[in-house]
Amino acid sequence: MMEWQVANAIPHLSNHTCQVWLSKTTDMQPWHVRMLNDEERKRAQSFRKDQDRARFIIGCALSRLVLATQLNMAPHQVPIDRTCPICHKAHGRPRLPHGLLQWSVSHSGDVILVAFTTDAPVGVDVEWMNATWDLDVVKMADGILTEREIVHILQMSSNDRIRGFLIYWTRKEAVLKATGEGLKIPPLNVAVSGPQQAPRLLAFTGRPDDVDNIILHDLNLDLNYVAALSIFSKTQKRIEQYDASVLMQEGFGWKDYYI
């Protein structure tokens, strides 16, 4: 699997690539908040737990830093819109006007992932796995895994079942996030390949044409995390994986502007 390259600059995002950036809650800096718009600051303040607040702020700040470079503008000027199309509150999927660039944010535990493409809908999902968990995987799988997928999980050793479930879950969630609808679509509508198999969308209830238009990738993190990436594209894109630690600490020219 690909390794995460520590980025000392933000590379140009081409039509043939998908950039995935990795950050951690320990990367958070006070100046990050100054890049956010009023709605983002308000939402950040609504989180009761410091970790939840940090993950949200880092997801916003990382998105703005990368998008600012691609759009040649200041991070706080990037016109991100999170208006929910149903309730019109600012908690919907982030997007830019006129379909300029596409990106997806996911966070779990101490990890934040943000994936970017120029034109193809993209979805990323990461899940933290606690090695001490003693969970009923079959109960967890209710409403998420198909009968065939549950059988596959039960054939695994008890030590591998939680990771196996999360591999299924992140692959499904990445696909659903790429649609822009997320869990408004039941996970049971999506059938994916399982653990020890190359990531692949096998079936999509009600959307059979999408099966040949969705590319799935697993993302390599440490043993406590499982992550997947989905791109709506008929042609393969080169996946570029960047460690954002230096970017988030140094800002590549923006830190002094916001301090």
C-alpha positions, 0 to 999 in steps of 0.5 A: 500500500502507498505511504503518506508523504510529508508535504512541504508544499501543496501540489497542483491538483490535476484532472488525473489525480485525487489528493488525500490529506492526513491530519491529526488532532495534535496538529491543531493551532490557534490560528486555524480558527481565524480561517473559518467563516462565521457559520464554521466558528459557530458550529465549532463552538457548539461541540461539547467535547474538545476532541470533536471541536478539534476534529471539526476545526482541523477538517475545515482549516485543512480544506481551506488551505488546500482549496486556497492554493488550487483556487489562488485565493486566501483560505478565509475567502474560499466560498464554502457552502454547507447549506443543507438542501432539506432544512437549509441549515449549515450542516450539509456536505461542503461544496463550492459554487458552480461545481468547482472542485470536489472534496470529502472530509472524515474523522475518527479518533485522532485522525482527520482525512480530506480527499480532493478531486477536480471534477469527480464526486469523491467520498472518504471514510475513516474509523477508529478501532479500539483493540479492547472492544468486545462487541457483538458484530452481528448486532452491529451489522444489522441494517448495514451488512447483507446476509452474504457479508454477515456470513463472510464476517462469521467465517473470520476468526473472532479477533478479526471480526471487528476489523472485517466489519469496519472494512465493509463499513468504510467501503460502503460509507465512502461510496455513500458519501461520494453520492452526496446523500450519505446515510440517506441511502441505506447501507444495505443498498450497497454491496462491496467486496470484503476483507482480504479482497480488493476493494470493489463495488459489487452492487448498488440497489436502484443504481446499477449503472453506478457499479461500473462508474465507482472506483474504490481504494483502501487507505493505509493507516496504522493498525487502529484505523480502517479507511476507504476512498471512493471516486465516481469516475470511469477512468482511474485517477492517481491517488496521492497521499499527503501527511498534512502535519507540516502544513497544519503547523507552518501554514506554508505562508498563511500562518503569519497572515492569521496570527 
